[in-house]
């Protein structure tokens, strides 16, 4: 699972998954085996279709840092520590609240897929 988030000493909180650099990575990561993407915001029709083709889903989580941080059991930097909050982190969570927003080619924003 990939969680589109910022991680700092203050905690964690979701970031918009439809930022160009994040959304552009979703199809490739899904093809490489990522089955769940978690973030916030709507995705384009083409990304919803790419998720479907790879058998992956997208879930949105409330943008409430206190709620997210309370679900954080542990975290550590995996790579790119020099990037600070943009580094690649391994997070272990328990009870992270999320709603599946795109699955099987459908999206909650458009019952026929996409935004």
C-alpha positions in Angstrom: 0.0 0.0 0.0 1.2 3.5 -0.8 -0.1 6.4 1.4 0.3 9.8 -0.3 1.3 11.7 2.9 3.8 14.1 4.4 5.7 12.7 7.5 7.3 15.0 10.0 7.9 15.2 13.7 4.5 16.8 14.0 2.8 13.7 12.6 1.3 12.5 9.3 -1.5 13.8 7.0 -2.7 12.9 3.5 -1.7 15.0 0.5 -3.6 15.4 -2.7 -3.2 12.3 -4.9 -4.1 14.3 -8.0 -0.9 16.4 -7.9 0.7 15.8 -11.3 3.8 14.0 -10.0 1.8 11.8 -7.6 -1.0 10.8 -10.0 1.4 10.2 -12.8 3.1 7.5 -10.7 -0.1 5.6 -9.8 -0.4 3.5 -13.0 3.3 2.5 -13.0 3.3 1.6 -9.3 0.0 -0.4 -9.7 1.5 -2.4 -12.6 4.5 -3.1 -10.3 2.3 -4.6 -7.7 1.0 -1.8 -5.4 -2.6 -2.8 -4.8 -3.9 0.0 -2.6 -3.2 3.8 -3.0 -4.4 6.0 -0.1 -4.6 9.8 -0.3 -7.1 12.6 -0.8 -8.8 14.1 -3.8 -10.3 12.8 -7.1 -8.4 11.0 -9.8 -8.7 11.3 -13.6 -10.6 8.8 -15.7 -7.3 7.5 -17.2 -5.9 6.8 -13.7 -9.1 5.1 -12.6 -8.9 2.9 -15.7 -5.2 2.1 -15.0 -6.0 1.1 -11.4 -8.7 -1.2 -12.8 -6.4 -2.8 -15.4 -3.8 -3.5 -12.7 -6.3 -4.8 -10.1 -5.5 -2.0 -7.7 -7.8 0.4 -5.8 -7.7 4.0 -4.5 -8.9 5.0 -1.0 -9.4 8.4 0.4 -8.7 9.3 4.0 -9.9 12.3 6.0 -7.4 15.2 5.9 -7.2 15.3 9.7 -3.6 15.0 10.8 -4.4 14.3 14.5 -6.6 11.3 13.4 -3.9 10.0 11.1 -1.1 10.4 13.6 -3.1 8.6 16.3 -3.1 5.5 14.0 0.7 5.6 13.5 2.3 2.7 15.4 5.8 3.3 14.0 7.7 4.9 11.1 11.2 5.0 9.7 12.9 6.5 6.7 13.5 4.0 3.9 15.2 6.2 1.4 16.0 9.8 0.4 16.4 11.1 4.0 17.8 14.3 2.7 14.4 15.1 1.3 12.9 15.6 4.8 9.1 15.2 4.7 9.3 14.1 1.1 11.6 11.1 1.9 10.3 7.6 1.4 9.0 6.4 4.8 7.8 3.0 6.0 4.7 3.5 8.2 3.0 1.0 10.3 -0.6 2.0 11.2 -3.4 0.5 13.1 -7.0 1.7 12.6 -6.3 4.1 9.7 -9.6 5.4 8.5 -10.2 5.3 4.7 -13.0 5.0 2.2 -12.5 3.1 -1.1 -13.0 5.8 -3.7 -12.0 4.0 -7.0 -12.2 0.2 -7.6 -13.1 -2.0 -10.6 -13.1 1.0 -13.0 -15.7 2.9 -10.9 -15.2 6.1 -8.9 -17.3 7.7 -6.2 -17.0 11.0 -8.1 -18.5 9.6 -11.2 -20.3 6.3 -11.2 -19.0 5.6 -14.7 -15.3 6.1 -13.7 -13.1 9.1 -13.2 -13.5 12.6 -12.1 
